[in-house]
Amino acid sequence: MPMYEYACTKCSHQFEELVSASGSTVVACPVCNSGKVDKLFSTFQRVRVGGGGLESAPAPTAGRAGGCCGGGCGCG
Ligand SMILES: [Zn+2]
């Protein structure tokens, strides 16, 4: 099940909640029990960015503005 981060619109408390794939999970703030919460983002993405090990890899398209004329397409 994916885990999402929510922010309560009533007391501004932020918390994480596991939700079912069907999206039928009712999320309520654990502090004030309000059901009015905003979904922020999946924590899976945040974990993947901070994992490390990929920072030394060169960016594939850095410095090539056109995306073409780099050899191989025959336009040069
Ligand atoms: Zn709240």
N, CA, C, O and the ligand as a Tripos MOL2 file, in Angstrom:
@<TRIPOS>MOLECULE
protein
  305   303    77     0     0
PROTEIN
NO_CHARGES

@<TRIPOS>ATOM
      1 N           0.8420   -1.1980    0.0000 N.3       1 MET1
      2 CA          0.0000    0.0000    0.0000 C.3       1 MET1
      3 C           0.8830    1.2560    0.0000 C.2       1 MET1
      4 O           1.8990    1.3080    0.6930 O.2       1 MET1
      5 N           0.4970    2.2290   -0.7570 N.am      2 PRO2
      6 CA          1.2690    3.4780   -0.7740 C.3       2 PRO2
      7 C           1.0470    4.2970    0.4840 C.2       2 PRO2
      8 O          -0.0350    4.2810    1.0710 O.2       2 PRO2
      9 N           2.0840    5.0100    0.8870 N.am      3 MET3
     10 CA          1.9650    5.9010    2.0350 C.3       3 MET3
     11 C           1.9730    7.3420    1.5410 C.2       3 MET3
     12 O           2.8330    7.7350    0.7530 O.2       3 MET3
     13 N           1.0220    8.1100    2.0060 N.am      4 TYR4
     14 CA          0.9340    9.5050    1.6040 C.3       4 TYR4
     15 C           1.0930   10.4110    2.8180 C.2       4 TYR4
     16 O           0.8280   10.0240    3.9560 O.2       4 TYR4
     17 N           1.5310   11.6240    2.5320 N.am      5 GLU5
     18 CA          1.6660   12.6040    3.5980 C.3       5 GLU5
     19 C           0.5210   13.6000    3.4910 C.2       5 GLU5
     20 O           0.2040   14.0900    2.4070 O.2       5 GLU5
     21 N          -0.0820   13.8840    4.6160 N.am      6 TYR6
     22 CA         -1.2460   14.7630    4.6420 C.3       6 TYR6
     23 C          -0.9830   15.9520    5.5580 C.2       6 TYR6
     24 O          -0.1750   15.8870    6.4840 O.2       6 TYR6
     25 N          -1.6830   17.0260    5.2720 N.am      7 ALA7
     26 CA         -1.6320   18.1990    6.1490 C.3       7 ALA7
     27 C          -3.0610   18.5630    6.5180 C.2       7 ALA7
     28 O          -3.9100   18.7610    5.6490 O.2       7 ALA7
     29 N          -3.3150   18.6490    7.8160 N.am      8 CYS8
     30 CA         -4.6460   18.9980    8.2850 C.3       8 CYS8
     31 C          -4.9310   20.4700    8.0000 C.2       8 CYS8
     32 O          -4.1180   21.3410    8.3110 O.2       8 CYS8
     33 N          -6.0870   20.7380    7.4100 N.am      9 THR9
     34 CA         -6.4230   22.1220    7.0900 C.3       9 THR9
     35 C          -6.9870   22.8570    8.3000 C.2       9 THR9
     36 O          -7.1740   24.0730    8.2680 O.2       9 THR9
     37 N          -7.2500   22.1190    9.3480 N.am     10 LYS10
     38 CA         -7.8430   22.7310   10.5380 C.3      10 LYS10
     39 C          -6.7850   23.1490   11.5580 C.2      10 LYS10
     40 O          -6.8300   24.2580   12.0910 O.2      10 LYS10
     41 N          -5.8260   22.2430   11.8250 N.am     11 CYS11
     42 CA         -4.8100   22.5400   12.8290 C.3      11 CYS11
     43 C          -3.4000   22.5400   12.2400 C.2      11 CYS11
     44 O          -2.4210   22.7330   12.9610 O.2      11 CYS11
     45 N          -3.3010   22.3200   10.9150 N.am     12 SER12
     46 CA         -2.0270   22.3600   10.1940 C.3      12 SER12
     47 C          -1.0720   21.2460   10.6080 C.2      12 SER12
     48 O           0.1190   21.3000   10.3000 O.2      12 SER12
     49 N          -1.5820   20.2520   11.2960 N.am     13 HIS13
     50 CA         -0.7410   19.1160   11.6540 C.3      13 HIS13
     51 C          -0.4490   18.2620   10.4210 C.2      13 HIS13
     52 O          -1.3510   17.9790    9.6320 O.2      13 HIS13
     53 N           0.8180   17.8500   10.2530 N.am     14 GLN14
     54 CA          1.1850   17.0030    9.1250 C.3      14 GLN14
     55 C           1.4600   15.5930    9.6140 C.2      14 GLN14
     56 O           2.0950   15.3840   10.6480 O.2      14 GLN14
     57 N           0.9640   14.6280    8.8440 N.am     15 PHE15
     58 CA          1.1240   13.2400    9.2560 C.3      15 PHE15
     59 C           1.1300   12.3640    8.0220 C.2      15 PHE15
     60 O           0.7370   12.7820    6.9330 O.2      15 PHE15
     61 N           1.5920   11.1210    8.2220 N.am     16 GLU16
     62 CA          1.6380   10.1640    7.1320 C.3      16 GLU16
     63 C           0.5790    9.0920    7.3540 C.2      16 GLU16
     64 O           0.2850    8.7090    8.4860 O.2      16 GLU16
     65 N           0.0170    8.6220    6.2550 N.am     17 GLU17
     66 CA         -1.0570    7.6550    6.3690 C.3      17 GLU17
     67 C          -0.9350    6.6290    5.2490 C.2      17 GLU17
     68 O          -0.7090    6.9780    4.0900 O.2      17 GLU17
     69 N          -1.0880    5.3700    5.6100 N.am     18 LEU18
     70 CA         -1.1490    4.3220    4.6020 C.3      18 LEU18
     71 C          -2.5670    4.2540    4.0530 C.2      18 LEU18
     72 O          -3.5310    4.1670    4.8140 O.2      18 LEU18
     73 N          -2.6900    4.2940    2.7410 N.am     19 VAL19
     74 CA         -4.0080    4.2450    2.1270 C.3      19 VAL19
     75 C          -4.0890    3.0440    1.1990 C.2      19 VAL19
     76 O          -3.0780    2.6010    0.6550 O.2      19 VAL19
     77 N          -5.2700    2.5290    1.0230 N.am     20 SER20
     78 CA         -5.4590    1.3870    0.1480 C.3      20 SER20
     79 C          -5.3870    1.8210   -1.3030 C.2      20 SER20
     80 O          -5.5740    2.9950   -1.6200 O.2      20 SER20
     81 N          -5.1150    0.8720   -2.1770 N.am     21 ALA21
     82 CA         -4.9600    1.1820   -3.5950 C.3      21 ALA21
     83 C          -6.2670    1.6650   -4.1990 C.2      21 ALA21
     84 O          -6.2560    2.3870   -5.1960 O.2      21 ALA21
     85 N          -7.3670    1.2870   -3.6260 N.am     22 SER22
     86 CA         -8.6650    1.6860   -4.1720 C.3      22 SER22
     87 C          -8.9980    3.1320   -3.8230 C.2      22 SER22
     88 O          -9.9180    3.7140   -4.3980 O.2      22 SER22
     89 N          -8.2510    3.7160   -2.8800 N.am     23 GLY23
     90 CA         -8.4770    5.0980   -2.4990 C.3      23 GLY23
     91 C          -9.7030    5.2920   -1.6340 C.2      23 GLY23
     92 O         -10.2000    6.4090   -1.4950 O.2      23 GLY23
     93 N         -10.1880    4.2200   -1.0570 N.am     24 SER24
     94 CA        -11.4010    4.3160   -0.2590 C.3      24 SER24
     95 C         -11.1130    4.6120    1.2050 C.2      24 SER24
     96 O         -12.0290    4.7480    2.0160 O.2      24 SER24
     97 N          -9.8320    4.7110    1.5320 N.am     25 THR25
     98 CA         -9.4660    4.9640    2.9170 C.3      25 THR25
     99 C          -9.8590    6.3750    3.3400 C.2      25 THR25
    100 O          -9.5330    7.3490    2.6620 O.2      25 THR25
    101 N         -10.5450    6.4760    4.4390 N.am     26 VAL26
    102 CA        -10.9150    7.7800    4.9720 C.3      26 VAL26
    103 C          -9.8030    8.2550    5.8960 C.2      26 VAL26
    104 O          -9.5040    7.6220    6.9090 O.2      26 VAL26
    105 N          -9.1970    9.3790    5.5310 N.am     27 VAL27
    106 CA         -8.0870    9.9040    6.3070 C.3      27 VAL27
    107 C          -8.5690   11.0260    7.2070 C.2      27 VAL27
    108 O          -9.2350   11.9580    6.7570 O.2      27 VAL27
    109 N          -8.2280   10.9280    8.4730 N.am     28 ALA28
    110 CA         -8.6000   11.9600    9.4290 C.3      28 ALA28
    111 C          -7.3720   12.3730   10.2270 C.2      28 ALA28
    112 O          -6.4750   11.5650   10.4680 O.2      28 ALA28
    113 N          -7.3420   13.6130   10.6260 N.am     29 CYS29
    114 CA         -6.2260   14.1270   11.4020 C.3      29 CYS29
    115 C          -6.1620   13.4280   12.7650 C.2      29 CYS29
    116 O          -7.1640   13.3710   13.4780 O.2      29 CYS29
    117 N          -4.9900   12.8960   13.1290 N.am     30 PRO30
    118 CA         -4.8710   12.1880   14.4140 C.3      30 PRO30
    119 C          -4.8890   13.1310   15.6090 C.2      30 PRO30
    120 O          -5.0350   12.6840   16.7470 O.2      30 PRO30
    121 N          -4.7430   14.4130   15.3690 N.am     31 VAL31
    122 CA         -4.7080   15.3800   16.4670 C.3      31 VAL31
    123 C          -6.1020   15.9010   16.7810 C.2      31 VAL31
    124 O          -6.5680   15.8200   17.9170 O.2      31 VAL31
    125 N          -6.7690   16.4440   15.7440 N.am     32 CYS32
    126 CA         -8.0730   17.0570   15.9930 C.3      32 CYS32
    127 C          -9.2030   16.2220   15.3950 C.2      32 CYS32
    128 O         -10.3770   16.5740   15.5150 O.2      32 CYS32
    129 N          -8.8370   15.1030   14.7430 N.am     33 ASN33
    130 CA         -9.8170   14.1700   14.1870 C.3      33 ASN33
    131 C         -10.6370   14.7970   13.0590 C.2      33 ASN33
    132 O         -11.7260   14.3180   12.7420 O.2      33 ASN33
    133 N         -10.1210   15.8540   12.4580 N.am     34 SER34
    134 CA        -10.8080   16.4810   11.3400 C.3      34 SER34
    135 C         -10.5780   15.6850   10.0660 C.2      34 SER34
    136 O          -9.4830   15.1750    9.8280 O.2      34 SER34
    137 N         -11.5930   15.5840    9.2690 N.am     35 GLY35
    138 CA        -11.4900   14.8570    8.0050 C.3      35 GLY35
    139 C         -11.0350   15.7370    6.8590 C.2      35 GLY35
    140 O         -10.8390   15.2520    5.7450 O.2      35 GLY35
    141 N         -10.8660   17.0140    7.1150 N.am     36 LYS36
    142 CA        -10.4420   17.9350    6.0630 C.3      36 LYS36
    143 C          -8.9190   18.0200    6.0360 C.2      36 LYS36
    144 O          -8.3070   18.8260    6.7360 O.2      36 LYS36
    145 N          -8.3250   17.1560    5.2010 N.am     37 VAL37
    146 CA         -6.8750   17.1170    5.0970 C.3      37 VAL37
    147 C          -6.4660   17.2240    3.6350 C.2      37 VAL37
    148 O          -7.1990   16.7970    2.7430 O.2      37 VAL37
    149 N          -5.2990   17.7930    3.3970 N.am     38 ASP38
    150 CA         -4.7640   17.8940    2.0480 C.3      38 ASP38
    151 C          -3.6910   16.8390    1.8500 C.2      38 ASP38
    152 O          -2.8140   16.6640    2.6960 O.2      38 ASP38
    153 N          -3.7670   16.1300    0.7150 N.am     39 LYS39
    154 CA         -2.7230   15.1660    0.3940 C.3      39 LYS39
    155 C          -1.5220   15.9110   -0.1720 C.2      39 LYS39
    156 O          -1.6560   16.6980   -1.1090 O.2      39 LYS39
    157 N          -0.3660   15.6630    0.3910 N.am     40 LEU40
    158 CA          0.8260   16.3890   -0.0610 C.3      40 LEU40
    159 C           1.5450   15.6160   -1.1620 C.2      40 LEU40
    160 O           1.5290   16.0330   -2.3200 O.2      40 LEU40
    161 N           2.1710   14.5040   -0.8150 N.am     41 PHE41
    162 CA          2.8610   13.7060   -1.8290 C.3      41 PHE41
    163 C           3.2220   12.3620   -1.2380 C.2      41 PHE41
    164 O           3.1490   12.1540   -0.0260 O.2      41 PHE41
    165 N           3.6080   11.4640   -2.1040 N.am     42 SER42
    166 CA          4.0120   10.1540   -1.6420 C.3      42 SER42
    167 C           5.4010   10.2120   -1.0390 C.2      42 SER42
    168 O           6.2980   10.8520   -1.5890 O.2      42 SER42
    169 N           5.5780    9.5470    0.0830 N.am     43 THR43
    170 CA          6.8820    9.5550    0.7280 C.3      43 THR43
    171 C           7.8640    8.6500    0.0120 C.2      43 THR43
    172 O           9.0650    8.7100    0.2740 O.2      43 THR43
    173 N           7.3720    7.8120   -0.8860 N.am     44 PHE44
    174 CA          8.2650    6.9350   -1.6350 C.3      44 PHE44
    175 C           9.2190    7.7550   -2.4940 C.2      44 PHE44
    176 O          10.3970    7.4210   -2.6170 O.2      44 PHE44
    177 N           8.7090    8.8200   -3.0810 N.am     45 GLN45
    178 CA          9.5360    9.6490   -3.9460 C.3      45 GLN45
    179 C          10.6240   10.3480   -3.1470 C.2      45 GLN45
    180 O          11.7590   10.4810   -3.6050 O.2      45 GLN45
    181 N          10.2660   10.7910   -1.9520 N.am     46 ARG46
    182 CA         11.2320   11.5120   -1.1450 C.3      46 ARG46
    183 C          12.3550   10.5830   -0.6970 C.2      46 ARG46
    184 O          13.5110   10.9990   -0.6220 O.2      46 ARG46
    185 N          12.0260    9.3400   -0.4020 N.am     47 VAL47
    186 CA         13.0240    8.3750    0.0280 C.3      47 VAL47
    187 C          13.9760    8.0570   -1.1150 C.2      47 VAL47
    188 O          15.1800    7.9040   -0.9100 O.2      47 VAL47
    189 N          13.4190    7.9570   -2.3320 N.am     48 ARG48
    190 CA         14.2390    7.5860   -3.4730 C.3      48 ARG48
    191 C          15.2520    8.6830   -3.7920 C.2      48 ARG48
    192 O          16.3850    8.3860   -4.1700 O.2      48 ARG48
    193 N          14.8580    9.9430   -3.6440 N.am     49 VAL49
    194 CA         15.7620   11.0560   -3.9450 C.3      49 VAL49
    195 C          16.9280   11.0860   -2.9710 C.2      49 VAL49
    196 O          18.0620   11.3650   -3.3610 O.2      49 VAL49
    197 N          16.6540   10.8010   -1.7200 N.am     50 GLY50
    198 CA         17.6830   10.9030   -0.7040 C.3      50 GLY50
    199 C          18.4660    9.6220   -0.5000 C.2      50 GLY50
    200 O          19.2440    9.5160    0.4480 O.2      50 GLY50
    201 N          18.2740    8.6580   -1.3690 N.am     51 GLY51
    202 CA         18.9140    7.3730   -1.1860 C.3      51 GLY51
    203 C          20.4160    7.4040   -1.3900 C.2      51 GLY51
    204 O          21.1520    6.6430   -0.7620 O.2      51 GLY51
    205 N          20.8740    8.2970   -2.2830 N.am     52 GLY52
    206 CA         22.2980    8.3980   -2.5550 C.3      52 GLY52
    207 C          22.7480    7.3410   -3.5470 C.2      52 GLY52
    208 O          22.0150    6.3980   -3.8450 O.2      52 GLY52
    209 N          23.9550    7.5080   -4.0530 N.am     53 GLY53
    210 CA         24.5200    6.5320   -4.9730 C.3      53 GLY53
    211 C          24.3260    6.8930   -6.4270 C.2      53 GLY53
    212 O          25.0470    6.3870   -7.2860 O.2      53 GLY53
    213 N          23.3710    7.7570   -6.7270 N.am     54 LEU54
    214 CA         23.1080    8.1260   -8.1060 C.3      54 LEU54
    215 C          23.5890    9.5410   -8.4240 C.2      54 LEU54
    216 O          23.4660    9.9990   -9.5600 O.2      54 LEU54
    217 N          24.1240   10.2170   -7.4460 N.am     55 GLU55
    218 CA         24.4810   11.6160   -7.6510 C.3      55 GLU55
    219 C          25.7160   11.7660   -8.5290 C.2      55 GLU55
    220 O          25.9090   12.8160   -9.1410 O.2      55 GLU55
    221 N          26.5440   10.7500   -8.6010 N.am     56 SER56
    222 CA         27.7620   10.8390   -9.3900 C.3      56 SER56
    223 C          27.5070   10.5290  -10.8640 C.2      56 SER56
    224 O          28.3840   10.7480  -11.7000 O.2      56 SER56
    225 N          26.3250   10.0260  -11.1910 N.am     57 ALA57
    226 CA         26.0140    9.7100  -12.5790 C.3      57 ALA57
    227 C          25.8070   10.9970  -13.3780 C.2      57 ALA57
    228 O          25.1390   11.9140  -12.9020 O.2      57 ALA57
    229 N          26.3720   11.0780  -14.5880 N.am     58 PRO58
    230 CA         26.2260   12.2950  -15.3940 C.3      58 PRO58
    231 C          24.8070   12.4470  -15.9140 C.2      58 PRO58
    232 O          24.1400   11.4610  -16.2290 O.2      58 PRO58
    233 N          24.3540   13.6870  -16.0010 N.am     59 ALA59
    234 CA         23.0350   13.9490  -16.5580 C.3      59 ALA59
    235 C          23.0640   13.6810  -18.0620 C.2      59 ALA59
    236 O          23.9530   14.1790  -18.7530 O.2      59 ALA59
    237 N          22.1360   12.9270  -18.5720 N.am     60 PRO60
    238 CA         22.1810   12.4930  -19.9730 C.3      60 PRO60
    239 C          22.0010   13.6250  -20.9770 C.2      60 PRO60
    240 O          22.5470   13.5490  -22.0780 O.2      60 PRO60
    241 N          21.2720   14.6440  -20.6410 N.am     61 THR61
    242 CA         20.9710   15.6910  -21.6140 C.3      61 THR61
    243 C          21.5390   17.0410  -21.2100 C.2      61 THR61
    244 O          21.1720   18.0630  -21.7920 O.2      61 THR61
    245 N          22.4220   17.0640  -20.2290 N.am     62 ALA62
    246 CA         22.9470   18.3470  -19.7580 C.3      62 ALA62
    247 C          23.8140   19.0120  -20.8200 C.2      62 ALA62
    248 O          24.6930   18.3610  -21.3850 O.2      62 ALA62
    249 N          23.5910   20.2690  -21.1000 N.am     63 GLY63
    250 CA         24.4090   21.0430  -22.0040 C.3      63 GLY63
    251 C          24.0800   20.8480  -23.4740 C.2      63 GLY63
    252 O          24.7080   21.4680  -24.3320 O.2      63 GLY63
    253 N          23.1200   20.0090  -23.7770 N.am     64 ARG64
    254 CA         22.7450   19.8240  -25.1710 C.3      64 ARG64
    255 C          21.3760   20.4880  -25.3880 C.2      64 ARG64
    256 O          20.3380   19.8940  -25.0960 O.2      64 ARG64
    257 N          21.3880   21.6810  -25.8840 N.am     65 ALA65
    258 CA         20.1670   22.4650  -25.9300 C.3      65 ALA65
    259 C          19.1570   21.9260  -26.9410 C.2      65 ALA65
    260 O          17.9610   21.8500  -26.6610 O.2      65 ALA65
    261 N          19.6480   21.5620  -28.0960 N.am     66 GLY66
    262 CA         18.7290   21.1660  -29.1700 C.3      66 GLY66
    263 C          18.1880   19.7770  -29.0100 C.2      66 GLY66
    264 O          17.0650   19.4940  -29.4270 O.2      66 GLY66
    265 N          18.9590   18.9100  -28.4190 N.am     67 GLY67
    266 CA         18.5620   17.5200  -28.3370 C.3      67 GLY67
    267 C          18.8530   16.7780  -29.6310 C.2      67 GLY67
    268 O          18.7260   15.5550  -29.7020 O.2      67 GLY67
    269 N          19.2460   17.5350  -30.6580 N.am     68 CYS68
    270 CA         19.5980   16.9540  -31.9540 C.3      68 CYS68
    271 C          20.9930   17.4890  -32.2980 C.2      68 CYS68
    272 O          21.6200   18.1400  -31.4620 O.2      68 CYS68
    273 N          21.4740   17.2340  -33.4830 N.am     69 CYS69
    274 CA         22.7560   17.7530  -33.9400 C.3      69 CYS69
    275 C          23.9140   17.3180  -33.0500 C.2      69 CYS69
    276 O          24.9890   17.9150  -33.0950 O.2      69 CYS69
    277 N          23.7090   16.3200  -32.2710 N.am     70 GLY70
    278 CA         24.7680   15.8440  -31.4220 C.3      70 GLY70
    279 C          25.4760   14.6480  -32.0410 C.2      70 GLY70
    280 O          26.2540   13.9600  -31.3800 O.2      70 GLY70
    281 N          25.2030   14.4140  -33.2990 N.am     71 GLY71
    282 CA         25.7410   13.2290  -33.9580 C.3      71 GLY71
    283 C          24.7480   12.1120  -33.8670 C.2      71 GLY71
    284 O          24.1580   11.8830  -32.8110 O.2      71 GLY71
    285 N          24.5570   11.4200  -34.9430 N.am     72 GLY72
    286 CA         23.6540   10.2780  -34.9160 C.3      72 GLY72
    287 C          22.3180   10.5660  -35.5680 C.2      72 GLY72
    288 O          21.6060    9.6270  -35.9240 O.2      72 GLY72
    289 N          21.9490   11.8220  -35.7380 N.am     73 CYS73
    290 CA         20.6840   12.1320  -36.3630 C.3      73 CYS73
    291 C          20.8700   12.6400  -37.7910 C.2      73 CYS73
    292 O          19.9140   12.6830  -38.5660 O.2      73 CYS73
    293 N          22.1110   13.0300  -38.1410 N.am     74 GLY74
    294 CA         22.3910   13.4040  -39.5260 C.3      74 GLY74
    295 C          21.9870   14.8010  -39.9070 C.2      74 GLY74
    296 O          21.9650   15.1100  -41.0980 O.2      74 GLY74
    297 N          21.6670   15.6600  -38.9740 N.am     75 CYS75
    298 CA         21.2210   16.9920  -39.3120 C.3      75 CYS75
    299 C          22.3710   17.9780  -39.3970 C.2      75 CYS75
    300 O          22.2060   19.0920  -39.8940 O.2      75 CYS75
    301 N          23.5360   17.5710  -38.9130 N.am     76 GLY76
    302 CA         24.6460   18.4890  -38.8670 C.3      76 GLY76
    303 C          25.3830   18.5540  -40.1820 C.2      76 GLY76
    304 O          26.3580   19.2950  -40.3070 O.2      76 GLY76
    305 ZN         -5.9590   18.5160   12.7110 Zn       77 ZN77
@<TRIPOS>BOND
     1     1     2 1
     2     2     3 1
     3     3     4 2
     4     3     5 am
     5     5     6 1
     6     6     7 1
     7     7     8 2
     8     7     9 am
     9     9    10 1
    10    10    11 1
    11    11    12 2
    12    11    13 am
    13    13    14 1
    14    14    15 1
    15    15    16 2
    16    15    17 am
    17    17    18 1
    18    18    19 1
    19    19    20 2
    20    19    21 am
    21    21    22 1
    22    22    23 1
    23    23    24 2
    24    23    25 am
    25    25    26 1
    26    26    27 1
    27    27    28 2
    28    27    29 am
    29    29    30 1
    30    30    31 1
    31    31    32 2
    32    31    33 am
    33    33    34 1
    34    34    35 1
    35    35    36 2
    36    35    37 am
    37    37    38 1
    38    38    39 1
    39    39    40 2
    40    39    41 am
    41    41    42 1
    42    42    43 1
    43    43    44 2
    44    43    45 am
    45    45    46 1
    46    46    47 1
    47    47    48 2
    48    47    49 am
    49    49    50 1
    50    50    51 1
    51    51    52 2
    52    51    53 am
    53    53    54 1
    54    54    55 1
    55    55    56 2
    56    55    57 am
    57    57    58 1
    58    58    59 1
    59    59    60 2
    60    59    61 am
    61    61    62 1
    62    62    63 1
    63    63    64 2
    64    63    65 am
    65    65    66 1
    66    66    67 1
    67    67    68 2
    68    67    69 am
    69    69    70 1
    70    70    71 1
    71    71    72 2
    72    71    73 am
    73    73    74 1
    74    74    75 1
    75    75    76 2
    76    75    77 am
    77    77    78 1
    78    78    79 1
    79    79    80 2
    80    79    81 am
    81    81    82 1
    82    82    83 1
    83    83    84 2
    84    83    85 am
    85    85    86 1
    86    86    87 1
    87    87    88 2
    88    87    89 am
    89    89    90 1
    90    90    91 1
    91    91    92 2
    92    91    93 am
    93    93    94 1
    94    94    95 1
    95    95    96 2
    96    95    97 am
    97    97    98 1
    98    98    99 1
    99    99   100 2
   100    99   101 am
   101   101   102 1
   102   102   103 1
   103   103   104 2
   104   103   105 am
   105   105   106 1
   106   106   107 1
   107   107   108 2
   108   107   109 am
   109   109   110 1
   110   110   111 1
   111   111   112 2
   112   111   113 am
   113   113   114 1
   114   114   115 1
   115   115   116 2
   116   115   117 am
   117   117   118 1
   118   118   119 1
   119   119   120 2
   120   119   121 am
   121   121   122 1
   122   122   123 1
   123   123   124 2
   124   123   125 am
   125   125   126 1
   126   126   127 1
   127   127   128 2
   128   127   129 am
   129   129   130 1
   130   130   131 1
   131   131   132 2
   132   131   133 am
   133   133   134 1
   134   134   135 1
   135   135   136 2
   136   135   137 am
   137   137   138 1
   138   138   139 1
   139   139   140 2
   140   139   141 am
   141   141   142 1
   142   142   143 1
   143   143   144 2
   144   143   145 am
   145   145   146 1
   146   146   147 1
   147   147   148 2
   148   147   149 am
   149   149   150 1
   150   150   151 1
   151   151   152 2
   152   151   153 am
   153   153   154 1
   154   154   155 1
   155   155   156 2
   156   155   157 am
   157   157   158 1
   158   158   159 1
   159   159   160 2
   160   159   161 am
   161   161   162 1
   162   162   163 1
   163   163   164 2
   164   163   165 am
   165   165   166 1
   166   166   167 1
   167   167   168 2
   168   167   169 am
   169   169   170 1
   170   170   171 1
   171   171   172 2
   172   171   173 am
   173   173   174 1
   174   174   175 1
   175   175   176 2
   176   175   177 am
   177   177   178 1
   178   178   179 1
   179   179   180 2
   180   179   181 am
   181   181   182 1
   182   182   183 1
   183   183   184 2
   184   183   185 am
   185   185   186 1
   186   186   187 1
   187   187   188 2
   188   187   189 am
   189   189   190 1
   190   190   191 1
   191   191   192 2
   192   191   193 am
   193   193   194 1
   194   194   195 1
   195   195   196 2
   196   195   197 am
   197   197   198 1
   198   198   199 1
   199   199   200 2
   200   199   201 am
   201   201   202 1
   202   202   203 1
   203   203   204 2
   204   203   205 am
   205   205   206 1
   206   206   207 1
   207   207   208 2
   208   207   209 am
   209   209   210 1
   210   210   211 1
   211   211   212 2
   212   211   213 am
   213   213   214 1
   214   214   215 1
   215   215   216 2
   216   215   217 am
   217   217   218 1
   218   218   219 1
   219   219   220 2
   220   219   221 am
   221   221   222 1
   222   222   223 1
   223   223   224 2
   224   223   225 am
   225   225   226 1
   226   226   227 1
   227   227   228 2
   228   227   229 am
   229   229   230 1
   230   230   231 1
   231   231   232 2
   232   231   233 am
   233   233   234 1
   234   234   235 1
   235   235   236 2
   236   235   237 am
   237   237   238 1
   238   238   239 1
   239   239   240 2
   240   239   241 am
   241   241   242 1
   242   242   243 1
   243   243   244 2
   244   243   245 am
   245   245   246 1
   246   246   247 1
   247   247   248 2
   248   247   249 am
   249   249   250 1
   250   250   251 1
   251   251   252 2
   252   251   253 am
   253   253   254 1
   254   254   255 1
   255   255   256 2
   256   255   257 am
   257   257   258 1
   258   258   259 1
   259   259   260 2
   260   259   261 am
   261   261   262 1
   262   262   263 1
   263   263   264 2
   264   263   265 am
   265   265   266 1
   266   266   267 1
   267   267   268 2
   268   267   269 am
   269   269   270 1
   270   270   271 1
   271   271   272 2
   272   271   273 am
   273   273   274 1
   274   274   275 1
   275   275   276 2
   276   275   277 am
   277   277   278 1
   278   278   279 1
   279   279   280 2
   280   279   281 am
   281   281   282 1
   282   282   283 1
   283   283   284 2
   284   283   285 am
   285   285   286 1
   286   286   287 1
   287   287   288 2
   288   287   289 am
   289   289   290 1
   290   290   291 1
   291   291   292 2
   292   291   293 am
   293   293   294 1
   294   294   295 1
   295   295   296 2
   296   295   297 am
   297   297   298 1
   298   298   299 1
   299   299   300 2
   300   299   301 am
   301   301   302 1
   302   302   303 1
   303   303   304 2
@<TRIPOS>SUBSTRUCTURE
     1 MET1         2 RESIDUE 1 A MET
     2 PRO2         6 RESIDUE 1 A PRO
     3 MET3        10 RESIDUE 1 A MET
     4 TYR4        14 RESIDUE 1 A TYR
     5 GLU5        18 RESIDUE 1 A GLU
     6 TYR6        22 RESIDUE 1 A TYR
     7 ALA7        26 RESIDUE 1 A ALA
     8 CYS8        30 RESIDUE 1 A CYS
     9 THR9        34 RESIDUE 1 A THR
    10 LYS10       38 RESIDUE 1 A LYS
    11 CYS11       42 RESIDUE 1 A CYS
    12 SER12       46 RESIDUE 1 A SER
    13 HIS13       50 RESIDUE 1 A HIS
    14 GLN14       54 RESIDUE 1 A GLN
    15 PHE15       58 RESIDUE 1 A PHE
    16 GLU16       62 RESIDUE 1 A GLU
    17 GLU17       66 RESIDUE 1 A GLU
    18 LEU18       70 RESIDUE 1 A LEU
    19 VAL19       74 RESIDUE 1 A VAL
    20 SER20       78 RESIDUE 1 A SER
    21 ALA21       82 RESIDUE 1 A ALA
    22 SER22       86 RESIDUE 1 A SER
    23 GLY23       90 RESIDUE 1 A GLY
    24 SER24       94 RESIDUE 1 A SER
    25 THR25       98 RESIDUE 1 A THR
    26 VAL26      102 RESIDUE 1 A VAL
    27 VAL27      106 RESIDUE 1 A VAL
    28 ALA28      110 RESIDUE 1 A ALA
    29 CYS29      114 RESIDUE 1 A CYS
    30 PRO30      118 RESIDUE 1 A PRO
    31 VAL31      122 RESIDUE 1 A VAL
    32 CYS32      126 RESIDUE 1 A CYS
    33 ASN33      130 RESIDUE 1 A ASN
    34 SER34      134 RESIDUE 1 A SER
    35 GLY35      138 RESIDUE 1 A GLY
    36 LYS36      142 RESIDUE 1 A LYS
    37 VAL37      146 RESIDUE 1 A VAL
    38 ASP38      150 RESIDUE 1 A ASP
    39 LYS39      154 RESIDUE 1 A LYS
    40 LEU40      158 RESIDUE 1 A LEU
    41 PHE41      162 RESIDUE 1 A PHE
    42 SER42      166 RESIDUE 1 A SER
    43 THR43      170 RESIDUE 1 A THR
    44 PHE44      174 RESIDUE 1 A PHE
    45 GLN45      178 RESIDUE 1 A GLN
    46 ARG46      182 RESIDUE 1 A ARG
    47 VAL47      186 RESIDUE 1 A VAL
    48 ARG48      190 RESIDUE 1 A ARG
    49 VAL49      194 RESIDUE 1 A VAL
    50 GLY50      198 RESIDUE 1 A GLY
    51 GLY51      202 RESIDUE 1 A GLY
    52 GLY52      206 RESIDUE 1 A GLY
    53 GLY53      210 RESIDUE 1 A GLY
    54 LEU54      214 RESIDUE 1 A LEU
    55 GLU55      218 RESIDUE 1 A GLU
    56 SER56      222 RESIDUE 1 A SER
    57 ALA57      226 RESIDUE 1 A ALA
    58 PRO58      230 RESIDUE 1 A PRO
    59 ALA59      234 RESIDUE 1 A ALA
    60 PRO60      238 RESIDUE 1 A PRO
    61 THR61      242 RESIDUE 1 A THR
    62 ALA62      246 RESIDUE 1 A ALA
    63 GLY63      250 RESIDUE 1 A GLY
    64 ARG64      254 RESIDUE 1 A ARG
    65 ALA65      258 RESIDUE 1 A ALA
    66 GLY66      262 RESIDUE 1 A GLY
    67 GLY67      266 RESIDUE 1 A GLY
    68 CYS68      270 RESIDUE 1 A CYS
    69 CYS69      274 RESIDUE 1 A CYS
    70 GLY70      278 RESIDUE 1 A GLY
    71 GLY71      282 RESIDUE 1 A GLY
    72 GLY72      286 RESIDUE 1 A GLY
    73 CYS73      290 RESIDUE 1 A CYS
    74 GLY74      294 RESIDUE 1 A GLY
    75 CYS75      298 RESIDUE 1 A CYS
    76 GLY76      302 RESIDUE 1 A GLY
    77 ZN77       305 GROUP 0 **** ****
